[in-house]
Amino acid sequence: MGIEWFKTWLASSSTSSSSSSKILLCLVPLILVSGFASLLAQKDSAWALLNTTSSSNTVKIPSLLAAKERASPIDSQAQHFQTDIPTDQNFNSIKANESTDPPVKPRRRRIRSSLDKLEEGLRKARIAIREAPNRSRLFDPDYIPDGPIYNNAKAFHRSYLGMEKQLKIYVYEEGELPLFHDGPCRLLYTMEGQFINKMEVNKRFRTHNPHQAHLFYLPYSVTRLVQYNWVKGTPMNNLGAIVLDYVNLIATKHPFWNRSLGADHFMLSCHDWGPATSFYVPGLVENSIRALCNANTSERFNPTKDVSVPEISLKSDRLEGLIGGPSPSKRSILAFFAGGNHGFVRPILFKHWEKKDPDIQVHNYLPRDVSYTDLMRQSKYCLCPSGYEVASPRIVEALYNGCVPVLISKAYVPPFSDVLNWKRFAVIVSLEEIPELKKILMGIPERQYIRMQKRVIRVRRHFELHVNPERFDVFHMILHSIWLRRLNVRVSNDDGEMVLD
């Protein structure tokens, strides 16, 4: 740096050697000013190079829609969005890719706009995550992730702390109750309403200034759409039309959807039709982060940009007494399941194991005088087969009751699998292996089962639901998964006005 102005200074000195000292004194300040301007130009050039550098695990999405085009945002997305979605945008790609970003330099960078400032912060967060495995463990007075339940405990902890420090979410205020800003907080779709309501009142991660936001939340409830706008036996086209109109309103009223074509926006749904409603909005299904309980890869769920949400079914508003269970030595039942015989997985399970073996207890529901929770707490393994859709609330119920979950599904992505190593605390069984279920479970050594059961006790904190969210609980883990997907998107504002901060 500074080579050009130094050469100019040398040339000026040699040609003016015979001049008087008075003239030399006048020229020296001019030369220094010229050199300083050259330094600034080179610094700007370096910043421009940083902004144009692409990587294998991030996407730079240029703002290609002019202001006059924003009146019809949805129709114009297909021709303006430049697809460069990598094949691995999850937690592992962030920590593994060493060439994603230039190293952090101690000197202060010139930040040209609020968006540049946000992207610079995300760039540093990506670097910190990649370097975490080679650094010492961070201090945390509450909880330090450790052990085989994590794919990479250090990287997860660094990422989680980065989320707590940086993440800001803007919740769009458009839309009226009951379809927007509210959702069910009980039964099968508990997480849909719980997340919406907790996000509405959140003071830590929510910002009311969209220019400070890393993410933009679309707070609509698919369950409420079905409840108030669908007639049984009719197509669901009107539900998709409502979502399309809503996103069109957002994109017309605000510049942020068009700026990234929805790539830094997210929705959350636990209804079976959650994925289907997103199909009516091309940018939503192709670009946005979809947090879904129905995480079915055969139905266009993309683990590199979408988030698998645990399905939780609360029977009442009380959260006390949901978690517990005896030690492994007091669990006399090998495996247990009770529920409806529907979908395409459960009929196979019922065919081979209903009333066939006392060690594998498979029930088509239970008598009213028999406690479902008690049977779970008496069981070593709890069978979690898919029903109508791939997700099952029994996974979380098993964790709550200290029972090792047995996942039986096809095309299902377990929640938080970018962070959690499910094979260390759960058994994963394919449909073809259902007839061999007892042989598989009996083949697990007792010591290995005890280790898995202890890991269940440890990992369930990440699935616990609280009235007031607590660190590392299910609310924060969902946010963390969304945060990871945002780290894999780079948003630019090339045709927008650049405002100095």
ZAPABA-491211 format. One record per residue: x, z, y of N, C-alpha, C in turn; residue in one letter. Coordinates in steps of 0.05 Angstrom, whole numbers, plus 5000, padded with zeros to 4 digits. Atoms other than C-alpha are relative to their C-alpha. Layout:
<pts>
XZYXZYXZYA/...
</pts>
This chain:
<pts>
501750004976500050005000501850005025M/498550004975502549855070502349805002G/497850205000507349285051499949815023I/500350214980504548775100500650105028E/499449904973504649205162502950075003W/497149934998511749435145501749755005F/498650254995514148705141499649905029K/500550084972510848555208501650165019T/498449834982514249145238503049925000W/497250095002521148905212500549755016L/499750254986520048205239499950045030A/500249954971517948465307502550135011S/497649854991524048925310502349815003S/497750184999529048355295499849805023S/500350204979526147865346500250135028T/500049874973526048375402502450185004S/497749824998532948685392501449985027S/498750044974535448385458498350085023S/501849934978529448615497500750285011S/499549744988529549205542498550224985S/501349785014527649885516497250055010S/502749974990521549885560498049834986K/501850185014518549285526499650104971I/500149895027520249585458498050234998L/501849775001516550215475497149915002L/502850104998510349805492499149874974C/500750155025510649405427499550194977L/500249825023511449985379497250104995V/502749915006504450275389498249784990P/501650225010501349585380500549944971L/499350055028505049495315498850214981I/501149795017502850165288497049974997L/502950045002495550025305499449774981V/500550235018496049345270500450084971S/499549915028499049675208497850174990G/502249825009493650205206497549844993F/502350175006488249665209500449854973A/499550135026491649305151499550194977S/500449805021491549945110497050034994L/502949975004484050015122498949764986L/501050245013482849295101500650014970A/499349995029486649405035498350224986Q/501649795012482750045023497249894994K/502650125004476149665032500149804977D/499750195022478749134985499950144973S/499949855025480149654931497250114993A/502749915005473049934939498249784990W/501650235010470049244931500749944972A/499250055028474049154867498750204981L/501249795017471449814840497049944996L/502950055002464249604854499449764983N/500550245016464948934819501150024972T/498949975027468349204757497850074981T/502149955020463649164697501350144976S/499049865023464249554632498149954977S/501650065024461749524561497750194996S/502249825005457150124566498450065024N/501749974976454150054635499049735008T/501350244991449649544667499950015031V/500350024971450349334740497649825005K/502450154995443449114762499749945029I/500150074972443548734827497149995010P/502750024988437648774875499549715008S/500350294996435348054871497349935013L/502650064988428348124901500150045030L/500249974971427647994975497550155007A/502249834993422848415014497349854998A/502550155001417647855018499149954972K/500850055028417747794942498850254987E/500849755012415848514930496950034998R/502949995002408348374937499149964971A/500750055028408248134864502450074982S/497549935014413948524830500049954971P/500050025029411648494758500349714992I/499950295007410747734756502849895003D/497450124994417747604783502250134985S/497849865013421648084739501549834980Q/498750145022423047634681502149805009A/498050204991426647104722502250125016Q/497949884983430647594765501750204986H/498449795014433048114715502249874983F/497750105016439947974687500550194977Q/499749825023440148254617502950004992T/497349965010446748544597500150274986D/500349745013444349124555501950014976I/498149975022450049354509498650114975P/501249915025448849534437500250304995T/499749715005450950264443500350145027D/500049874974448950614507499550304998Q/500749725004448251314478502350185006N/498049804994452351944483502749934989F/497450065013457651694435501449785015N/498750224985458951064476501350105025S/498949894976460151474538502750144995I/497549855006465451914505502149824987K/498150165016468651354464501349785016A/499050234986469550794514501950095022N/497949914982476050914550500449835025E/499650194978475650314597497649975018S/502550034985468850444628500550025030T/499749954971471150704696503050045006D/497349934992477650744735500350305001P/499649714999480851434735499350125027P/500749874974478651934788502650055015V/497749964983483551944846499550245019K/500549764984484552574887499249945028P/500750064973483852224953497149935003R/502950044995477052164985499449705002R/500850285000473451504974498049965024R/501850074979469451155027497349934988R/502750045011462051205009498349865022I/501350174980457950665044497050055002R/502949964999450750865026499350234982S/500949785018446651404992500149914971S/499950105027446250964930502949994990L/497149995008453850874929500950284994D/499249725004454551624934499050094973K/501149925026449951724874501649874977L/498650145021453551204833502950104997E/497349885001460351504850499950264985E/500349755014457952174825499549954970G/500550075028455451854760502649904987L/497450105010462151504752501950234992R/498349775006465852164755498950164976K/501249865023460852474706500749874974A/499350155025462251924655502950064992R/497149945006469752044661500350284989I/499849725009468852794653499150034971A/501049995028464852694589502049884981I/498050135018470052224559502550174997R/497649845002475652704575499550274988E/500749735009471953324551501250084973A/498949925026474253304478502950085000P/497149944998481553354500500650235019N/499649784981480453924548499150264987R/500849735010479454674538497050035003S/502949954999472454934527499350145026R/500949904975468555084590498750274997L/501349735000466255794606497149975007F/502950004994458755904604498950284993D/500949725006455756604610497550014982P/502550005015449356384574500449904972D/499850125027451055924516502249795001Y/497950205003457055514494499549854974I/500450165024455354954445502549994983P/497750005018459754984384498949964971D/500750025028459654814310499249724992G/500650265011457754244264497249895006P/502650114993450554194289500149795022I/499650194978453353784347501849774991Y/498250225004456453094344502650055014N/497649934985461353314397499350225020N/500949774985460254014424501150015029A/498849994974465153974482498949795019K/501150214983462653304507497150065008A/502849924993455453554503499950215022F/500049784980457054184542500849895027H/499150114974460753794596497749835012R/502250164990454953304601497750175010S/502349834993449753854603500550145027Y/499349874974453354224659500049805023L/500250214979454053574697497249945008G/502950044994446553464691499050235018M/501049774984445154164717501149995029E/498850014974449854044776499049775017K/500550244985447853344795497149895000Q/502450155004441253094768497750065020L/502449974982435552974818498049784992K/502150185009428952654799497849995022I/502250044981423752364846497549944984Y/502650035014416552434821498249855019V/501850154983412051894849497450155004Y/502449854993406052204885497549834998E/502350175003401451604875498450084975E/501749945023395651684826498650265004G/501649774997390152194822499350124973E/500949865024387852714771497449874990L/498549875021386252714714502049824986P/498250195015390152084693502950045007L/497349964990396352254734500550295008F/499149744992400252884747498850234983H/501149805018396953244689499949894972D/500250095027396453224614499350234982G/500849795018394453614552502450194993P/497949805005398454254540499650144973C/500549885026395754414471499649794979R/500450175024395054114401502149784999L/497950195008398653474380501549895023L/498750134978400253214449501150215020Y/499149784983402953874476502249925019T/497750054983409553604502499449815023M/500750194979406253054543499150165025E/501049854977402453544587502050215009G/498049804993407854084585502249895018Q/497950124985413153614611499049925028F/501150094974408753314666499650245018I/500649774983406554004691502650145008N/497549864992413554304689501649835019K/498650184981416453694725498850015027M/501449994974411153744779500950245017E/499449764985413154454798503050075000V/497249955003420654404783501450005027N/498549984975425154624840502949934997K/497250045004431854514808500749704998R/499350285004431653784787498349815017F/501750184984426053504830500949995029R/499450044972427553214898497749855013T/502150144986422552984950501149785018H/498750224985427652514981500949794980N/499350205020427851874939502849895002P/497350104997434551684968502150184987H/498249825013437652284934499650004970Q/500850005028434552124866501749824982A/498750165021438351894804497949864983H/502150105018431751784767497350025014L/502750014989424551624784498050034977F/501949945021418851914743497249895006Y/502750104998412251574730498150204986L/501449785013407652174717497249944991P/502650055010401851874679499850094971Y/500549905027398752134615498449794983S/501350195017397051634560497650144986V/502249855013392752174526497650025019T/502350004980388552244590498949725004R/501050284998388051484595498049944977L/501750045023385151464525497550175002V/502249814998380652064538497849905019Q/501950064979377451794601499449705004Y/500350294995378151034597499849824976N/500250165024377450824525497550074984W/502349975017371250714483500849934972V/499350045028372150784408499049734990K/500750255011372250114374500549765018G/499450224981374249714436503049975003T/497150044996381049414452501150195021P/498849824980386049814493501149855024M/499050164978387149254543499650145027N/500549884974384049654600502050235005N/497949794996389150224588502649875010L/497650144991394849734594499849895028G/500450114973391749434656500350235021A/499749774981391550134689503050055005I/497149954997398950234675501349785016V/498950234985400549534701499450025030L/500849974972396649654765501650225014D/498649774989400050324774502949935007Y/497350074995407050044768500249795022V/500150194978405149464814499750145026N/500449844975402849964866502750135008L/497449864995409450354859502049795011I/498050204993413649714864499449885027A/500850114974409749464925500550205022T/499849804979409850114963502850115004K/497349894999416950334947502149784992H/497950205007423549934942501550064975P/498249915021426450314883499649864974F/500450155025423149964825501349735000W/498850264997425349284850503050015002N/497149974997432249534866501449994973R/498850005027433649654792498349874979S/501950115019427749294761499150204979L/501049795017425649954732502050144983G/498049895018432150134698500750295005A/499649714995432750814732497450155002D/502749885001425350974721499450094971H/500749925027422451344662497150104999F/502649895006415751534631500350174975M/500049835024414052044577497250004988L/502649995013408552014525500350104971S/500149925028406952354459497649894985C/502250125013400651964444501049764983H/499250225017401051454388500049735015D/500150264985399250904438501950005024W/498150004978404751104487501749755001G/498550254999409250524466498449755007P/501650244996403550024466499249965029A/500750034972401450174537502349895017T/497750104985408550024560500449704996S/499750295005408149324530498749835021F/501450154980403549114586501649975026Y/498250014977409149214637502849914990V/497450105012415248774618502450175008P/497749854992420149174660500050284988G/500249735011417649834632501150014971L/499150005028418849654559502849894997V/497350135004425149234570502250155015E/497949884983428849624625499850305002N/500349724994425950314636500650184976S/499649795020427350954598497350094991I/502649915011421451104553500550254982R/499849765016421251824528497550024983A/502350025018416751794466500350184976L/500049865026414752234408499949794978C/500150215019413151594371502449825002N/497450144998420451384366500449834975A/500150185023419350814318501549745007N/498450244994424750274318498649744992T/501450245008420049794283497849925021S/501950054978415449844345501549995027E/498450064976420849654396501150255014R/498549774989423650354406502949934999F/497250074998430750244430501750255005N/498649754997435250854418502249995022P/497950024980440450594467499050055028T/501149954974435750664526497550185000K/502349835002429551034501500750274988D/499549725008428951784485497950094980V/501849895020426052104423499350295008S/501049744991421752704443498950154976V/501249855023420153254392497050045003P/502949964999412753304375499450294994E/500749725002410154004385497050035002I/502949965000403154234369499450305003S/500749724994400954884402497050044995L/502949945006394455194376498750155023K/501149844978393655644437502049995023S/498249994978396755784504502250214997D/498049795005400756364475502449894985R/497650105013407956224457501350224983L/498849785015409456904427499349974970E/500549995029410156974352500449734986G/499750265013411756234339502649994984L/497350025011418956374319500650254983I/499349785017421256794260500349914971G/499750075028421856824185502150174986G/498249835015425557204130502749864994P/497450115008432657104104499649824976S/500250185023434156574051499450134974P/500549875025434057083995497150084995S/502849935003426757234008498149765000K/501650255001424356514004499849904972R/500350065029421556383935499049724994S/501050275005418455693944502249805007I/497950204995423155103938499349825023L/500850184979419254613982497050015003A/502949964994412454614017499149785020F/501450174981407754134052497050034998F/502950005000400454174073499149835024A/501050184979396753634112498449784989G/501750225008392553014111501649784985G/498850225016393952444062499449745014N/500450244985394451874112502649875007H/497550154995399451354135500949864974G/498950135025403850994084502150164986F/498049835012408951544070498750214983V/501249775014404452124049498749924974R/501150075026400651743995502049994977P/497950005020407251653959500750294992I/499449725005408752393966497950134983L/502249885015401852603941499949894972F/500150135027402152113883502050144981K/497949905017408552423856500150314998H/499549715000407953163875497650175005W/502349824997400953403890499150124974E/500849855024399353943838501649924975K/498350085022405053693795502150204992K/497849825005410254233802499850245019D/500249774982409854953829502350035019P/497749984982416754883860499749815024D/500450184978414554293902497050015007I/502849954993407954523934499149805021Q/501150204982404253933965497050035000V/502849944998397254083990498749815020H/501750154981391853644021498450205016N/501049784984390554174073499850264983Y/500049745013389854914056497350135003L/502449844996383955384044500350175025P/499949854974382055774107501350274997R/498949735003384356424077502950004993D/497150025006391456174064501449935026V/498450034976396556224120502049784998S/498050224999400355584135502750105008Y/497449894990405755964173501350174978T/498849835020406656464117501349844977D/498950175020407755914066502649875009L/497550114989412955594111502250204999M/498049794999416556254118500850094972R/499249945028416656334042501549774987Q/498750245012419755644032502849965010S/497350084993426955424031500049745016K/500150274987425354704050497149945008Y/502650084991419454444090499949705002C/500250295000417353724077498749905025L/501050104974416253324141499649694997C/500550295003413252644120498649895025P/501550144979410852144172497049984993S/502850035004403352094181499149725009G/500850264989399751554220502349875015Y/497650094986406051504262502450154989E/497549905012413351674248500550295006V/499449734992413552334286498250204986A/501649795013411052994256500750265014S/499549734988410153674289501250204980P/498949825020412453974223503050045002R/497149984997419653844241500650255018I/499649774983419354344299498950254988V/501149765014414854814259502050114979E/498049915020420154834204502350155014A/497849874986425655004254499150275011L/501149744990421255544286499950214979Y/500449815021420155864219502450034981N/497649965016427255834193500149854974G/500250165024425655304141501649745004C/498350254997430554724129498149764998V/501850225000426654094148501049774982P/499450235017426453504099498549765013V/501250234986425252864139499549774981L/500850225018421452334100498649805018I/501250204982420251724143501549744998S/498750264999422151014158500049915029K/499750104972424850734224499650215021A/500349784981424551424257502750095010Y/497649894987429751664307499550295006V/500549714995430052434305500850075029P/499549924972429952784373502950105004P/497449914991436552894410502349934980F/498050085020440452534355502549895013S/497550074986445452294408501850245004D/498549754997447653024412500150164974V/500249845024445353354347500749844975L/499450125026448053204278498050104979N/502249915016441653244238500750054970W/499249975028445053174170501250274994K/498849745005448253854180498050234998R/502049795002441754244185497349904990F/502550115011436453784154500749824976A/499650195023435553364091498449755007V/501350254993433952634103499549844974I/500850125025430152294046498649735006V/501450264997428151554041497550004984S/502550035015421451324014500649964971L/499350065028424851073951500950244985E/499049765012427651763938497950224995E/502249805003420952133939499750094971I/500349905027420252133863502350184991P/497749845007427152463859500350255018E/499849794980425452993911501050264989L/499149745011426253603866502949994992K/497250035009432753343837501950015024K/498350014976435553223907500350295011I/500049734988433653923932501450204982L/498749825019435854283868503049944999M/497250075001442453913873501650105023G/498649894977444154243939501050284992I/499049735007448754843924498850225018P/501249784985446055523945501650075025E/498349934976451955643992499549795022R/500550214980450654974026497350045013Q/502749944989443255144034500150235020Y/499849774981444955814066501349925026I/498750104975449655464115498049845017R/501950164986444154964132497850185013M/502149824989439055524142501050155025Q/498849874976443755884190500249815023K/499950204978444555244229497349945011R/502850034990436955174233499550225021V/500449774981436755864267501549945026I/498350054976442255634315498949775016R/500850244986439354954332497350025012V/502849994991432155164344499750085029R/500149944971433755414414499549755016R/500350254986433954684434497149884997H/502850105005426654594410498050215010F/501849794990423755234440498749925026E/501650064975418355164493499450275014L/500549754985417755684548498249945024H/501750034977412755804603501749935024V/498050074980418655804651502449904986N/497850125016423955324624502650165002P/497449865001430455644602502249804992E/497850185005437255324596500249934970R/499650115027438354894534497549994983F/502450025015431054924514499049724999D/501050275005426654324496499649845026V/500450134974424954164569502749895010F/497350084990432354144589501349804981H/498950195018434253764526498849725004M/501250264993429253214542501249895025I/498750094975432053174612502949914995L/497350085006439053144583500249734987H/500150265013437352564538499449775020S/500650204979434352194598502549975018I/497650004983440552374639502249824987W/498050175014445052054586499449715002L/500750294997441151404589500549905028R/499450084972441851404665502949955004R/497150044997449351474658500949724991L/499350265010449350804622498849775016N/501150214982446050424679501450035027V/498850004974449550224742498349835019R/501850134981445050044801501549935025V/498850084974447249654862497949925019S/501950084980443949464926501249795018N/498350204986447748834945498649875023D/501350134978442348524988498550195018D/501349814984439949165018501750085024G/498649914976441949485084501850234992E/498049795006448249905077500150205023M/500149794980447450555115502250204996V/497849815002453550995129498950284998L/500849725002452651715106501550165021D/
</pts>
